[in-house]
Amino acid sequence: MELSNIIAGLWRQPEWGLEGAELAAWTREVLGLGIDTIDLADIYGGYTVEESFGSALRADPGLRDELKLITKCNIKLVSERRPQHQRHGYDSSRAHIVDSVERSLRALGTDRVEVLLLHRQDPLMDPDEVAAAFSELETSGKVLEFGVSNFTPSHLEALQSRLSRPLVTNQVEASVLHLDPFQDGTFDQALTRRFRPMAWSPLGGGRLFSGDGEQEVRVRAAASRIAEELGASVDTVAYSFLLRHPVGLRPITGSGKLDRVAAAVRAMEAPLSRDQWFDLWTASTGSPLP
Ligand SMILES: NC(=O)c1ccc[n+]([C@@H]2O[C@H](COP(=O)([O-])OP(=O)(O)OC[C@H]3O[C@@H](n4cnc5c(N)ncnc54)[C@H](OP(=O)(O)O)[C@@H]3O)[C@@H](O)[C@H]2O)c1
């Protein structure tokens, strides 16, 4: 199964004011841009976003089979929608994973998700229990592929050691404003294991445009200059920075505005030169290369 190179994220969907047929029409436009993969999580919108996306799938029944859905589990939020949760915590038990997926499928009104991710590194994760949950979900056809999010390489290895199939991704924060996974072994592990990570908050959650810290000001200046050289926009340059890495990063967009989603797609046609890439890198770190 191939996911699209750019993924549309729905974390901020509650801010968009789109539901049902309008959200279905938005998703059709996104598909038209070449994005067929949608990033969700049980907890998004305080356990509401999957239901909203389900309302879109019900409004346009043909849509489901054209899409690949990613959802996540293992974070427990205190919410009136989950009265049994006493405190904010993590739960990677077999029972919680299976129950969470079944709730996600009901909310979405579908019989399977293409990819399930463990949302956060959980210090109490027992890899054997996770393996049992994954095996049950795979056998029942409720989940086609499995991955993780915000995992260190060693935590990923611990889980992988119990699985018969390779994890397909590690979804992590990565942007020209957040270089950690380029340097802490996260992307090296993905290169070694030949999986493609996903990059969340590819525009620093909007800080690329609104931040007034020294790093943001430096990066914005460098990205603006490169944008002018390429005849592209600053957001396209930020996505190009991610796409240039040989690990094959898949950036996840966060905006409901279609022109801003399109800016990510245009990055595939606007490759950065090595010099432009290192200009952004040093603007981000604030120091020259050694
Ligand atoms: N696995 C995880 O732990 C995790 C964590 C966080 C996020 N995610 C996933 O990653 C996705 C993307 O994260 P994100 O929303 O933080 O991504 P982002 O693209 O870094 O940030 C989106 C924010 O930037 C603003 N923005 C985008 N383009 C802009 C422009 N040209 N000018 C000014 N502002 C602009 C958006 O405003 P507008 O909305 O007004 O366009 C929005 O507030 C989420 O939807 C979610 O699916 C995963």
The ligand as a Tripos MOL2 file, in Angstrom:
@<TRIPOS>MOLECULE
LIG
   48    52     1     0     0
SMALL
NO_CHARGES

@<TRIPOS>ATOM
      1 N1          1.6060   12.6100   16.0180 N.am      1 LIG1
      2 C1          1.5470   13.7050   16.7410 C.2       1 LIG1
      3 O1          1.8740   13.7110   17.9430 O.2       1 LIG1
      4 C2          1.0750   14.9750   16.0960 C.ar      1 LIG1
      5 C3          1.1840   16.2010   16.7970 C.ar      1 LIG1
      6 C4          0.7410   17.3530   16.1610 C.ar      1 LIG1
      7 C5          0.2220   17.2860   14.8710 C.ar      1 LIG1
      8 N2          0.1150   16.0890   14.2350 N.ar      1 LIG1
      9 C6         -0.4310   16.0040   12.8680 C.3       1 LIG1
     10 O2          0.2470   16.9280   12.0470 O.3       1 LIG1
     11 C7         -0.6850   17.7770   11.3790 C.3       1 LIG1
     12 C8         -0.0540   19.1030   11.0960 C.3       1 LIG1
     13 O3          0.3530   19.7590   12.3030 O.3       1 LIG1
     14 P1          0.1790   21.3360   12.4260 P.3       1 LIG1
     15 O4         -1.2340   21.7070   12.2440 O.co2     1 LIG1
     16 O5          0.8550   21.7750   13.6720 O.co2     1 LIG1
     17 O6          1.0250   21.7810   11.1120 O.3       1 LIG1
     18 P2          1.6620   23.1620   10.6450 P.3       1 LIG1
     19 O7          1.4460   23.2410    9.1830 O.co2     1 LIG1
     20 O8          3.0510   23.2530   11.1470 O.co2     1 LIG1
     21 O9          0.8290   24.2950   11.3720 O.3       1 LIG1
     22 C9         -0.4510   24.6540   10.9630 C.3       1 LIG1
     23 C10        -0.6860   26.0730   11.4420 C.3       1 LIG1
     24 O10         0.0760   26.9410   10.6030 O.3       1 LIG1
     25 C11        -0.7810   27.9240   10.0510 C.3       1 LIG1
     26 N3         -0.3560   28.2150    8.6690 N.ar      1 LIG1
     27 C12        -0.2140   27.3290    7.6560 C.ar      1 LIG1
     28 N4          0.1680   27.9590    6.5180 N.ar      1 LIG1
     29 C13         0.2570   29.2560    6.8410 C.ar      1 LIG1
     30 C14         0.6020   30.4070    6.0940 C.ar      1 LIG1
     31 N5          0.9230   30.3320    4.7990 N.pl3     1 LIG1
     32 N6          0.6050   31.6080    6.7260 N.ar      1 LIG1
     33 C15         0.2820   31.6920    8.0420 C.ar      1 LIG1
     34 N7         -0.0700   30.6270    8.8040 N.ar      1 LIG1
     35 C16        -0.0720   29.4260    8.2110 C.ar      1 LIG1
     36 C17        -2.1570   27.3040   10.0480 C.3       1 LIG1
     37 O11        -3.1360   28.3310   10.0760 O.3       1 LIG1
     38 P3         -4.5100   28.1390    9.2460 P.3       1 LIG1
     39 O12        -5.2070   27.0020    9.9000 O.co2     1 LIG1
     40 O13        -5.1770   29.4640    9.4550 O.co2     1 LIG1
     41 O14        -4.1650   27.9140    7.8140 O.co2     1 LIG1
     42 C18        -2.1470   26.4920   11.3350 C.3       1 LIG1
     43 O15        -2.4630   27.2970   12.4540 O.3       1 LIG1
     44 C19        -1.9100   17.7800   12.3130 C.3       1 LIG1
     45 O16        -3.1200   18.0940   11.6370 O.3       1 LIG1
     46 C20        -1.9150   16.3550   12.7970 C.3       1 LIG1
     47 O17        -2.5610   15.5360   11.8200 O.3       1 LIG1
     48 C21         0.5430   14.9410   14.8140 C.ar      1 LIG1
@<TRIPOS>BOND
     1     1     2 1
     2     2     3 2
     3     2     4 1
     4     4     5 ar
     5     4    48 ar
     6     5     6 ar
     7     6     7 ar
     8     7     8 ar
     9     8     9 1
    10     8    48 ar
    11     9    10 1
    12     9    46 1
    13    10    11 1
    14    11    12 1
    15    11    44 1
    16    12    13 1
    17    13    14 1
    18    14    15 2
    19    14    16 1
    20    14    17 1
    21    17    18 1
    22    18    19 2
    23    18    20 1
    24    18    21 1
    25    21    22 1
    26    22    23 1
    27    23    24 1
    28    23    42 1
    29    24    25 1
    30    25    26 1
    31    25    36 1
    32    26    27 ar
    33    26    35 ar
    34    27    28 ar
    35    28    29 ar
    36    29    30 ar
    37    29    35 ar
    38    30    31 1
    39    30    32 ar
    40    32    33 ar
    41    33    34 ar
    42    34    35 ar
    43    36    37 1
    44    36    42 1
    45    37    38 1
    46    38    39 2
    47    38    40 1
    48    38    41 1
    49    42    43 1
    50    44    45 1
    51    44    46 1
    52    46    47 1
@<TRIPOS>SUBSTRUCTURE
     1 LIG1         1 GROUP 0 **** ****
